[in-house]
Amino acid sequence: MEEAFKKEFNGIAKIQEAMVDLAKSLAEVKLTPQDLANPVSFQLAFSRLYETIINVIEKGGKKSFVAEVRFKDSLGNIVSFAVDLGESPPPFSTDRVRARIIVELYEEL
């Protein structure tokens, strides 16, 4: 693998305990602008979200520690993503830590 381009960013990560199953399930529920177009479509979208939350709670979803990482990209846009840190608390004294994001672009043969 020949490295073609490498860029490093610095950001902030906020560590929280979350129900991972709920987060994954909510990510699968898609909301569109049409869902907010009128009260009826909003109510239907809200019902989908409610059903998803109830299903996860009934199954007894597992808790995990998650870091919400935020940084500014090369164009000045705020980028945010989550990193699952596992079920045990990470070894940090605070819930806000620095993050280093490394992006490598390369051609794969």
Sequence and secondary structure as in RCSB ss.txt:
>XXXX:A:sequence
MEEAFKKEFNGIAKIQEAMVDLAKSLAEVKLTPQDLANPVSFQLAFSRLYETIINVIEKGGKKSFVAEVRFKDSL
GNIVSFAVDLGESPPPFSTDRVRARIIVELYEEL
>XXXX:A:secstr
  EEEEEEEEEEEEEEEEEHHHHHHHHHS   GGGGSSHHHHHHHHHHHHHHHHHHHHHT  EEEEEEEEEE TT
S EEEEEEEEESS  S SSSEEEEEEEEEEE   
